Amino acid sequence: MGKQFAALSDKHIDFIAQQKMYFVGTASENGSVNLSPKGGDSLRVVSPSKIAWLNLTGSGNESAAHVLKNSRMTIMFCAFEGAPLILRAYGEAKVLHRKDQEWQAYAALFPESVAARQIFILHVTRVQSSCGMSVPYYKYESDRQDLAKWSERQGTEGIENYWLRKNQKSIDGFNTEIAQRSGLDN
């Protein structure tokens, strides 16, 4: 049954390292709640109380807009193979953009990608495990390469133009600060 912890244990960190997919939940005080599936080599447990994840370019930019309005974030991991487990890390997040002082230190944790849009740092304040006994089994086949191929075709300039066209506002009209904090508003 469910248990709560103040930080990630070694067992939790090992479980996270085995997961191929995770889910990020954010919300502002009003507007839409966002739940995003994430995958690939995009998450690092920095310490028992800190998780960093790389946000690649996508059609929306809800997490960035929400964290600017309300820093709460939940990351959920779910066992699709082996013993059942759902693990949630709750906390306060901040978003880093390319021109932010901490960007380089955190970007070095991840594979280089032209699609790298933001890095989120979650300061974990609570961890909860639950049984996950009703989660179905799924077998991992491989990571999709669609975004990587699309991003490479766009190149840096194409990606930045995409951000300006598609990623400056959330679906609720909240600012994401991508133009200002990535140096594209000059």
Contact map, one row per residue, 1 for C-alpha under 8 A:
111000000000000000000000000000000000000000000000000000000000000000000000000000000000000000000000000000000000000000000000000000001110000000000000000000000000000000000000000000000000000000
111100000000000000000000000000000000000000000000000000000000000000000000000000000000000000000000000000000000000000000000000000011110000000000000000000000000000000000000000000000000000000
111110000000000000000000000000000000000000000000000000000000000000000000000000000000000000000000000000000000000000000000000000011100000000000000000000000000000000000000000000000000000000
011111000000000000000000000000000000000000000000000000000000000000000000000000000000000000000000000000000000000000000000000001111000000000000000000000000000000000000000000000000000000000
001111110000000000000000000000000000000000000000000000000000000000000000000000000000000000000000000000000000000000000000000001110000000000000000000000000000000000000000000000000000000000
000111110000000000000000000000000000000000000000000000000000000000000000000000000000000000000000000000000000000000000000000111100000000000000000000000000000000000000000000000000000000000
000011111000000000000000000000000000000000000001100000000000000000000000000000000000000000000000000000000000000000000000000111100000000000000000000000000000000000000000000000000000000000
000011111111100000000000000000000000000000000001100000000000000000000000000000000000000010000000000000000000000000000000000000100000000000000000000000000000000000000000000000000000000000
000000111111100000000000000000000000000000000001000000000000000000000000000000000000000000000000000000000000000000000000000000000000000000000000000000000000000000000000000000000000000000
000000011111110000000000000000000000000000000001000000000000000000000000000000000000000000000000000000000000000000000000000000000000000000000000000000000000000000000000000000000000000000
000000011111111000000000000000000000000000000000000000000000000000000000000000000000000000000000000000000000000000000000000000000000000000000000000000000000000000000000000000000000000000
000000011111111100000000000000000000000000000000000000000000000000000000000000000000001000000000000000000000000000000000000000000000000000000000000000000000000000000000000000000000000000
000000011111111110000000000000000000000000001001000000000000000000000000000000000000000000000000000000000000000000000000000000000000000000000000000000000000000000000000000000000000000000
000000000111111111000000000000000000000000000000000000000000000000000000000000000000000000000000000000000000000000000000000000000000000000000000000000000000000000000000000000000000000000
000000000011111111100000000000000000000000000000000000000000000000000000000000000000000000000000000000000000000000000000000000000000000000000000000000000000000000000000000000000000000000
000000000001111111100000000000000000000000000000000000000000000000000000000010000000000000000000000000000000000000000000000000000000000000000000000000000000000000000000000000000000000000
000000000000111111100000000000000000000000000000000000000000000000000000000000000000000000000000000000000000000000000000000000000000000000000000000000000000000000000000000000000000000000
000000000000011111110000000000000000000000000000000000000000000000000000000000000000000000000000000000000000000000000000000000000000000000000000000000000000000000000000000000000000000000
000000000000001111111100000000000000000000000000000000000000000000000000000011100000000000000000000000000000000000000000000000000000000000000000000000000000000000000000000000000000000000
000000000000000001111100000000000000001100000000000000000000000000000000000000000000000000000000000000000000000000000000000000000000000000010000000000000000000000000000000000000000000000
000000000000000000111110000000000000111100000000000000000000000000000000000011000000000000000000000000000000000000000000000000000000000000000000000000000000000000000000000000000000000000
000000000000000000111111000000000000111000000000000000000000000000000000001111000000000000000000000000000000000000000000000000000000000000000000000000000000000000000000000000000000000000
000000000000000000001111100000000011110000000000000000000000000000000000001110000000000000000000000000000000000000000000000000000000000000000000000000000000000000000000000000000000000000
000000000000000000000111110000000111110000000000000000000000000000000000111100000000000000000000000000000000000000000000000000000000000000000000000000000000000000000000000000000000000000
000000000000000000000011111000001111000000000000000000000000001000000000111000000000000000000000000000000000000000000000000000000000000000000000000000000000000000000000000000000000000000
000000000000000000000001111100001110000000000000000000000000011001100001110000000000000000000000000000000000000000000000000000000000000000000000000000000000000000000000000000000000000000
000000000000000000000000111111111100000000000000000000000000001001100101100000000000000000000000000000000000000000000000000000000000000000000000000000000000000000000000000000000000000000
000000000000000000000000011111111000000000000000000000000000000001101100000000000000000000000000000000000000000000000000000000000000000000000000000000000000000000000000000000000000000000
000000000000000000000000001111100000000000000000000000000000000000001100000000000000000000000000000000000000000000000000000000000000000000000000000000000000000000000000000000000000000000
000000000000000000000000001111110000000000000000000000000000000000000000000000000000000000000000000000000000000000000000000000000000000000000000000000000000000000000000000000000000000000
000000000000000000000000001111111000000000000000000000000000000000000000000000000000000000000000000000000000000000000000000000000000000000000000000000000000000000000000000100000000000000
000000000000000000000000001101111100000000000000000000000000000000000000000000000000000000000000000000000000000000000000000000000000000000000000000000000000000000000000001100000000000000
000000000000000000000000111100111110000000000000000000000000000000000000000000000000000000000000000000000000000000000000000000000000000000000000000000000000000000000000000000000000000000
000000000000000000000001111000011111000000000000000000000000011000000000000000000000000000000000000000000000000000000000000000000000000000000000000000000000000000000000000000000000000000
000000000000000000000011110000001111100000000000000000000000000000000000000000000000000000000000000000000000000000000000000000000000000000000000000000000000000000000000000000000000000000
000000000000000000000011100000000111110000000000000000000000000000000000000000000000000000000000000000000000000000000000000000000000000000000000000000000000000000000000000000000000000000
000000000000000000001111000000000011111000000000000000000000000000000000000000000000000000000000000000000000000000000000000000000000000000000000000000000000000000000000000000000000000000
000000000000000000001111000000000001111101000000000000000000000000000000000000000000000000000000000000000000000000000000000000000000000000000000000000000000000000000000000000000000000000
000000000000000000011100000000000000111111000000000000000000000000000000000000000000000000000000000000000000000000000000000000000000000000000010000000000000000000000000000000000000000000
000000000000000000011000000000000000011111000000000000000000000000000000000000000000000000000000000000000000000000000000000000000000000000000010000000000000000000000000000000000000000000
000000000000000000000000000000000000001111100000000000000000000000000000000000000000000000000000000000000000011000000000000000000000000000000000000000000000000000000000000000000000000000
000000000000000000000000000000000000011111110000000011100000000000000000000000000000000000000000000000000000010000000000000000000000000000000000000000000000000000000000000000000000000000
000000000000000000000000000000000000000011111000001111000000000000000000000000000000000000000000000000000000000000000000000000000000000000000000000000000000000000000000000000000000000000
000000000000000000000000000000000000000001111100001110000000000000000000000000000000000000000000000000000000100000000000000000000000000000000000000000000000000000000000000000000000000000
000000000000100000000000000000000000000000111111011100000000000000000000000000000000000000000000000000000000000000000000000000000000000000000000000000000000000000000000000000000000000000
000000000000000000000000000000000000000000011111111100000000000000000000000000000000000000000000000000000000000000000000000000000000000000000000000000000000000000000000000000000000000000
000000000000000000000000000000000000000000001111111000000000000000000000000000000000000000000000000000000000000000000000000000000000000000000000000000000000000000000000000000000000000000
000000111100100000000000000000000000000000001111110000000000000000000000000000000000000000000000000000000000000000000000000100000000000000000000000000000000000000000000000000000000000000
000000110000000000000000000000000000000000000111111000000000000000000000000000000000000000000000000000000000000000000000001110000000000000000000000000000000000000000000000000000000000000
000000000000000000000000000000000000000000001111111100000000000000000000000000000000000000000000000000000000000000000000111100000000000000000000000000000000000000000000000000000000000000
000000000000000000000000000000000000000000111110111110000000000000000000000000000000000000000000000000000000000000000000111100000000000000000000000000000000000000000000000000000000000000
000000000000000000000000000000000000000000111100011111000000000000000000000000000000000000000000000000000100000000000011110000000000000000000000000000000000000000000000000000000000000000
000000000000000000000000000000000000000001110000001111100000000000000000000000000000000000000000000000000000000000000011100000000000000000000000000000000000000000000000000000000000000000
000000000000000000000000000000000000000001100000000111110000000000000000000000000000000000000000000000000010010000011111000000000000000000000000000000000000000000000000000000000000000000
000000000000000000000000000000000000000001000000000011111000000000000000000000000000000000000000000000000000000000011111000000000000000000000000000000000000000000000000000000000000000000
000000000000000000000000000000000000000000000000000001111100000000000000000000000000000000000000000000000000000000111100000000000000000000000000000000000000000000000000000000000000000000
000000000000000000000000000000000000000000000000000000111110000000000000000000000000000000000000000000000000000000111000000000000000000000000000000000000000001000100000000000000000000000
000000000000000000000000000000000000000000000000000000011111100000000000000000000000000000000000000000000000000000000000000000000000000000000000000000000000000000000000000000000000000000
000000000000000000000000000000000000000000000000000000001111100000000000000000000000000000000000000000000000000000000000000000000000000000000000000000000000000000000110000000000000000000
000000000000000000000000000000000000000000000000000000000111110000000000000000000000000000000000000000000000000000000000000000000000000000000000000000000000000000000110011000000000000000
000000000000000000000000000000000000000000000000000000000111111110000000000000000000000000000000000000000000000000000000000000000000000000000000000000000000000000000011110000010000000000
000000000000000000000000010000000100000000000000000000000001111111000000000000000000000000000000000000000000000000000000000000000000000000000000000000000000000000000000011000010000000000
000000000000000000000000111000000100000000000000000000000000111111100000000000000000000000000000000000000000000000000000000000000000000000000000000000000000000000000000000000000000000000
000000000000000000000000000000000000000000000000000000000000111111110000000000000000000000000010000000000000000000000100000000000000000000000000000000000000000000000000000000010000000000
000000000000000000000000000000000000000000000000000000000000111111111000000000000000000000000000000000000000000000000000000000000000000000000000000000000000000000000000110001111000000000
000000000000000000000000011100000000000000000000000000000000011111111110000000000000000000000000000000000000000000000000000000000000000000000000000000000000000000000000000001000000000000
000000000000000000000000011100000000000000000000000000000000001111111111100000000000000000001110000000000000000000000000000000000000000000000000000000000000000000000000000000000000000000
000000000000000000000000000000000000000000000000000000000000000111111110000000000000000000000110000000000000000000000000000000000000000000000000000000000000000000000000000000010000000000
000000000000000000000000000110000000000000000000000000000000000011111110000000000000000000000000000000000000000000000000000000000000000000000000000000000000000000000000000000000000000000
000000000000000000000000001110000000000000000000000000000000000001111111000000000000000000000000000000000000000000000000000000000000000000000000000000000000000000000000000000000000000000
000000000000000000000000000000000000000000000000000000000000000001111111100000000000000000011100000000000000000000000000000000000000000000000000000000000000000000000000000000000000000000
000000000000000000000000011000000000000000000000000000000000000000100111110000000000000001111000000000000000000000000000000000000000000000000000000000000000000000000000000000000000000000
000000000000000000000001111000000000000000000000000000000000000000100011111000000000000001111000000000000000000000000000010000000000000000000000000000000000000000000000000000000000000000
000000000000000000000001110000000000000000000000000000000000000000000001111100000000000111100000000000000000000000000000000000000000000000000000000000000000000000000000000000000000000000
000000000000000000000111100000000000000000000000000000000000000000000000111110000000000111000000000000000000000000000000000000000000000000000000000000000000000000000000000000000000000000
000000000000000000000111000000000000000000000000000000000000000000000000011111000000011110000000000000000000000000000000000000000000000000000000000000000000000000000000000000000000000000
000000000000000100101110000000000000000000000000000000000000000000000000001111100000011100000000000000000000000000000000000000000000000000000000000000000000000000000000000000000000000000
000000000000000000101100000000000000000000000000000000000000000000000000000111110001111000000000000000000000000000000000000000000001001000000000000000000000000000000000000000000000000000
000000000000000000100000000000000000000000000000000000000000000000000000000011111111110000000000000000000000000000000000000000000001001000000000000000000000000000000000000000000000000000
000000000000000000000000000000000000000000000000000000000000000000000000000001111101000000000000000000000000000000000000000000000000001111100000000000000000000000000000000000000000000000
000000000000000000000000000000000000000000000000000000000000000000000000000000111111000000000000000000000000000000000000000000000000000011100000000000000000000000000000000000000000000000
000000000000000000000000000000000000000000000000000000000000000000000000000000111111000000000000000000000000000000000000000000000000000000000000000000000000000000000000000000000000000000
000000000000000000000000000000000000000000000000000000000000000000000000000000101111100000000000000000000000000000000000000000000000000000000000000000000000000000000000000000000000000000
000000000000000000000000000000000000000000000000000000000000000000000000000001111111110000000000000000000000000000000000000000000011101000000000000000000000000000000000000000000000000000
000000000000000000000000000000000000000000000000000000000000000000000000000001100011111000000000000000000000000000000000000000001111100000000000000000000000000000000000000000000000000000
000000000000000000000000000000000000000000000000000000000000000000000000000111100001111100000000000000000000000000000000000000001111000000000000000000000000000000000000000000000000000000
000000000001000000000000000000000000000000000000000000000000000000000000000111000000111110000000000000000000000000000000000000111100000000000000000000000000000000000000000000000000000000
000000000000000000000000000000000000000000000000000000000000000000000000011110000000011111000000000000000000000000000000000000111000000000000000000000000000000000000000000000000000000000
000000010000000000000000000000000000000000000000000000000000000000000000011100000000001111100000000000000000000000000000000111110000000000000000000000000000000000000000000000000000000000
000000000000000000000000000000000000000000000000000000000000000000000001111000000000000111110000000000000000000000000000000111100000000000000000000000000000000000000000000000000000000000
000000000000000000000000000000000000000000000000000000000000000000000001110000000000000011111000000000000000000000000000011111000000000000000000000000000000000000000000000000000000000000
000000000000000000000000000000000000000000000000000000000000000000000011100000000000000001111100000000000000000000000000011110000000000000000000000000000000000000000000000000000000000000
000000000000000000000000000000000000000000000000000000000000000000100011100000000000000000111110000000000000000000000001111000000000000000000000000000000000000000000000000000000000000000
000000000000000000000000000000000000000000000000000000000000000000110010000000000000000000011111000000000000000000000001110000000000000000000000000000000000000000000000000000000000000000
000000000000000000000000000000000000000000000000000000000000000100110000000000000000000000001111100000000000000000000111100000000000000000000000000000000000000000000000000000000000000000
000000000000000000000000000000000000000000000000000000000000000000000000000000000000000000000111110101100000000000000111100000000000000000000000000000000000000000000000000000000000000000
000000000000000000000000000000000000000000000000000000000000000000000000000000000000000000000011111100100000000000001110000000000000000000000000000000000000000000000000000000000100110000
000000000000000000000000000000000000000000000000000000000000000000000000000000000000000000000001111100110000000000001100000000000000000000000000000000000000000000000000000000000000111000
000000000000000000000000000000000000000000000000000000000000000000000000000000000000000000000000111110100000000000000000000000000000000000000000000000000000000000000000000000000000111000
000000000000000000000000000000000000000000000000000000000000000000000000000000000000000000000001111111100000000000000000000000000000000000000000000000000000000000000000000000000000100000
000000000000000000000000000000000000000000000000000000000000000000000000000000000000000000000000001111110000000000000000000000000000000000000000000000000000000000000000000000000000000000
000000000000000000000000000000000000000000000000000000000000000000000000000000000000000000000001000111111100000000000000000000000000000000000000000000000000000000000000000000000000000000
000000000000000000000000000000000000000000000000000000000000000000000000000000000000000000000001111111111110000000000010000000000000000000000000000000000000000000000000000000000000000000
000000000000000000000000000000000000000000000000000000000000000000000000000000000000000000000000010011111111000000000000000000000000000000000000000000000000000000000000000000000000000000
000000000000000000000000000000000000000000000000000000000000000000000000000000000000000000000000000001111111100000000000000000000000000000000000000000000000000000000000000000000000000000
000000000000000000000000000000000000000000000000000100000000000000000000000000000000000000000000000001111111110000000010000000000000000000000000000000000000000000000000000000000000000000
000000000000000000000000000000000000000000000000000001000000000000000000000000000000000000000000000000111111110100000010000000000000000000000000000000000000000000000000000000000000000000
000000000000000000000000000000000000000000000000000000000000000000000000000000000000000000000000000000011111111100000000000000000000000000000000000000000000000000000000000000000000000000
000000000000000000000000000000000000000000010000000000000000000000000000000000000000000000000000000000001111111000000000000000000000000000000000000000000000000000000000000000000000000000
000000000000000000000000000000000000000011000000000001000000000000000000000000000000000000000000000000000111111100000000000000000000000000000000000000000000000000000000000000000000000000
000000000000000000000000000000000000000010000000000000000000000000000000000000000000000000000000000000000001111110000000000000000000000000000000000000000000000000000000000000000000000000
000000000000000000000000000000000000000000000000000000000000000000000000000000000000000000000000000000000011011111010000000000000000000000000000000000000000000000000000000000000000000000
000000000000000000000000000000000000000000000000000000000000000000000000000000000000000000000000000000000000001111110000000000000000000000000000000100000000000000000000000000000000000000
000000000000000000000000000000000000000000000000000000000000000000000000000000000000000000000000000000000000000111110000000000000000000000000000000000110011001000000000000000000000000000
000000000000000000000000000000000000000000000000000000011000000000000000000000000000000000000000000000000000000011111000000000000000000000000000000100100001001000000000000000000000000000
000000000000000000000000000000000000000000000000000001111000000000000000000000000000000000000000000000000000000111111110000000000000000000000000000000000000000000000000000000000000000000
000000000000000000000000000000000000000000000000000001111000000000000000000000000000000000000000110000000000000000111110000000000000000000000000000000000000000000000000000000000000000000
000000000000000000000000000000000000000000000000000001110000000100000000000000000000000000000011110000000000000000011111000000000000000000000000000000000000000000000000000000000000000000
000000000000000000000000000000000000000000000000000111100000000000000000000000000000000000000011100000100110000000011111100000000000000000000000000000000000000000000000000000000000000000
000000000000000000000000000000000000000000000000000111100000000000000000000000000000000000001111000000000000000000000111110000000000000000000000000000000000000000000000000000000000000000
000000000000000000000000000000000000000000000000011110000000000000000000000000000000000000001111000000000000000000000011111000000000000000000000000000000000000000000000000000000000000000
000000000000000000000000000000000000000000000000011100000000000000000000100000000000000000111100000000000000000000000001111100000000000000000000000000000000000000000000000000000000000000
000000000000000000000000000000000000000000000000111000000000000000000000000000000000000000111000000000000000000000000000111110000000000000000000000000000000000000000000000000000000000000
000001100000000000000000000000000000000000000001111000000000000000000000000000000000000011110000000000000000000000000000011111100000000000000000000000000000000000000000000000000000000000
000001100000000000000000000000000000000000000000100000000000000000000000000000000000000011110000000000000000000000000000001111100000000000000000000000000000000000000000000000000000000000
000111100000000000000000000000000000000000000000000000000000000000000000000000000000000011100000000000000000000000000000000111110000000000000000000000000000000000000000000000000000000000
000111110000000000000000000000000000000000000000000000000000000000000000000000000000001111000000000000000000000000000000000111111000000000000000000000000000000000000000000000000000000000
011110000000000000000000000000000000000000000000000000000000000000000000000000000000001110000000000000000000000000000000000001111100000000000000000000000000000000000000000000000000000000
111100000000000000000000000000000000000000000000000000000000000000000000000000000000111100000000000000000000000000000000000000111110000000000000000000000000000000000000000000000000000000
111000000000000000000000000000000000000000000000000000000000000000000000000000000000111000000000000000000000000000000000000000011111000000000000000000000000000000000000000000000000000000
110000000000000000000000000000000000000000000000000000000000000000000000000000000001110000000000000000000000000000000000000000001111100000000000000000000000000000000000000000000000000000
000000000000000000000000000000000000000000000000000000000000000000000000000001100001110000000000000000000000000000000000000000000111111000000000000000000000000000000000000000000000000000
000000000000000000000000000000000000000000000000000000000000000000000000000000000001100000000000000000000000000000000000000000000011111000000000000000000000000000000000000000000000000000
000000000000000000000000000000000000000000000000000000000000000000000000000000000000000000000000000000000000000000000000000000000001111100000000000000000000000000000000000000000000000000
000000000000000000000000000000000000000000000000000000000000000000000000000001110001000000000000000000000000000000000000000000000001111110000000000000000000000000000000000000000000000000
000000000000000000000000000000000000000000000000000000000000000000000000000000010000000000000000000000000000000000000000000000000000011111000000000000000000000000000000000000000000000000
000000000000000000000000000000000000000000000000000000000000000000000000000000011000000000000000000000000000000000000000000000000000001111100000000000000000000000000000000000000000000000
000000000000000000000000000000000000000000000000000000000000000000000000000000011000000000000000000000000000000000000000000000000000000111110000000000000000000000000000000000000000000000
000000000000000000000000000000000000000000000000000000000000000000000000000000011000000000000000000000000000000000000000000000000000000011111000000000000000000000000000000000000000000000
000000000000000000010000000000000000000000000000000000000000000000000000000000000000000000000000000000000000000000000000000000000000000001111100000000000000000000000000000000000000000000
000000000000000000000000000000000000000000000000000000000000000000000000000000000000000000000000000000000000000000000000000000000000000000111110000000000000000000000000000000000000000000
000000000000000000000000000000000000000000000000000000000000000000000000000000000000000000000000000000000000000000000000000000000000000000011111000000000000000000000000000000000000000000
000000000000000000000000000000000000001100000000000000000000000000000000000000000000000000000000000000000000000000000000000000000000000000001111100000000000000000000000000000000000000000
000000000000000000000000000000000000000000000000000000000000000000000000000000000000000000000000000000000000000000000000000000000000000000000111111000000000000000000000000000000000000000
000000000000000000000000000000000000000000000000000000000000000000000000000000000000000000000000000000000000000000000000000000000000000000000011111110000000000000000000000000000000000000
000000000000000000000000000000000000000000000000000000000000000000000000000000000000000000000000000000000000000000000000000000000000000000000001111111000000000000000000000000000000000000
000000000000000000000000000000000000000000000000000000000000000000000000000000000000000000000000000000000000000000000000000000000000000000000001111111100000000000000000000000000000000000
000000000000000000000000000000000000000000000000000000000000000000000000000000000000000000000000000000000000000010100000000000000000000000000000111111110000000000000000000000000000000000
000000000000000000000000000000000000000000000000000000000000000000000000000000000000000000000000000000000000000000000000000000000000000000000000111111111000000000000000000000000000000000
000000000000000000000000000000000000000000000000000000000000000000000000000000000000000000000000000000000000000000000000000000000000000000000000011111111100000000000000000000000000000000
000000000000000000000000000000000000000000000000000000000000000000000000000000000000000000000000000000000000000001100000000000000000000000000000001111111110001000000000000000000000000000
000000000000000000000000000000000000000000000000000000000000000000000000000000000000000000000000000000000000000001000000000000000000000000000000000111111110000000000000000000000000000000
000000000000000000000000000000000000000000000000000000000000000000000000000000000000000000000000000000000000000000000000000000000000000000000000000011111110000000000000000000000000000000
000000000000000000000000000000000000000000000000000000000000000000000000000000000000000000000000000000000000000000000000000000000000000000000000000001111111111000000000000000000000000000
000000000000000000000000000000000000000000000000000000000000000000000000000000000000000000000000000000000000000001000000000000000000000000000000000000111111111000000000000000000000000000
000000000000000000000000000000000000000000000000000000000000000000000000000000000000000000000000000000000000000001100000000000000000000000000000000000000111111100000000000000000000000000
000000000000000000000000000000000000000000000000000000000000000000000000000000000000000000000000000000000000000000000000000000000000000000000000000000000111111110000000000000000000000000
000000000000000000000000000000000000000000000000000000000000000000000000000000000000000000000000000000000000000000000000000000000000000000000000000000000111111111000000000000000000000000
000000000000000000000000000000000000000000000000000000001000000000000000000000000000000000000000000000000000000001100000000000000000000000000000000000100111111111100000000000000000000000
000000000000000000000000000000000000000000000000000000000000000000000000000000000000000000000000000000000000000000000000000000000000000000000000000000000001111111110000000000000000000100
000000000000000000000000000000000000000000000000000000000000000000000000000000000000000000000000000000000000000000000000000000000000000000000000000000000000111111111000000000000000000000
000000000000000000000000000000000000000000000000000000000000000000000000000000000000000000000000000000000000000000000000000000000000000000000000000000000000011111111110000000000000000000
000000000000000000000000000000000000000000000000000000001000000000000000000000000000000000000000000000000000000000000000000000000000000000000000000000000000001111111111000000000110000000
000000000000000000000000000000000000000000000000000000000000000000000000000000000000000000000000000000000000000000000000000000000000000000000000000000000000000111111111000000000110000100
000000000000000000000000000000000000000000000000000000000000000000000000000000000000000000000000000000000000000000000000000000000000000000000000000000000000000011111111000000000000000000
000000000000000000000000000000000000000000000000000000000011000000000000000000000000000000000000000000000000000000000000000000000000000000000000000000000000000001111111100000000000000000
000000000000000000000000000000000000000000000000000000000011100000000000000000000000000000000000000000000000000000000000000000000000000000000000000000000000000001111111110000010100000000
000000000000000000000000000000000000000000000000000000000000100000000000000000000000000000000000000000000000000000000000000000000000000000000000000000000000000000111111110000111110000000
000000000000000000000000000000000000000000000000000000000000100010000000000000000000000000000000000000000000000000000000000000000000000000000000000000000000000000000111111111110000000000
000000000000000000000000000000000000000000000000000000000001110010000000000000000000000000000000000000000000000000000000000000000000000000000000000000000000000000000011111111110000000000
000000000000000000000000000000010000000000000000000000000001010000000000000000000000000000000000000000000000000000000000000000000000000000000000000000000000000000000000111111000000000000
000000000000000000000000000000110000000000000000000000000000000000000000000000000000000000000000000000000000000000000000000000000000000000000000000000000000000000000000111111000000000000
000000000000000000000000000000000000000000000000000000000000000000000000000000000000000000000000000000000000000000000000000000000000000000000000000000000000000000000000111111100000000000
000000000000000000000000000000000000000000000000000000000000000011000000000000000000000000000000000000000000000000000000000000000000000000000000000000000000000000000000111111110000000000
000000000000000000000000000000000000000000000000000000000000000010000000000000000000000000000000000000000000000000000000000000000000000000000000000000000000000000000001110011111000000000
000000000000000000000000000000000000000000000000000000000000110110010000000000000000000000000000000000000000000000000000000000000000000000000000000000000000000000000011110001111100000000
000000000000000000000000000000000000000000000000000000000000000010000000000000000000000000000000000000000000000000000000000000000000000000000000000000000000000000000001000000111111100000
000000000000000000000000000000000000000000000000000000000000000000000000000000000000000000000000100000000000000000000000000000000000000000000000000000000000000000110011000000011111110100
000000000000000000000000000000000000000000000000000000000000000000000000000000000000000000000000000000000000000000000000000000000000000000000000000000000000000000110001000000001111111110
000000000000000000000000000000000000000000000000000000000000000000000000000000000000000000000000000000000000000000000000000000000000000000000000000000000000000000000000000000001111111110
000000000000000000000000000000000000000000000000000000000000000000000000000000000000000000000000111100000000000000000000000000000000000000000000000000000000000000000000000000001111111100
000000000000000000000000000000000000000000000000000000000000000000000000000000000000000000000000111000000000000000000000000000000000000000000000000000000000000000000000000000000111111100
000000000000000000000000000000000000000000000000000000000000000000000000000000000000000000000000011000000000000000000000000000000000000000000000000000000000000000000000000000000011111111
000000000000000000000000000000000000000000000000000000000000000000000000000000000000000000000000000000000000000000000000000000000000000000000000000000000000000100010000000000000111111111
000000000000000000000000000000000000000000000000000000000000000000000000000000000000000000000000000000000000000000000000000000000000000000000000000000000000000000000000000000000011001111
000000000000000000000000000000000000000000000000000000000000000000000000000000000000000000000000000000000000000000000000000000000000000000000000000000000000000000000000000000000000001111
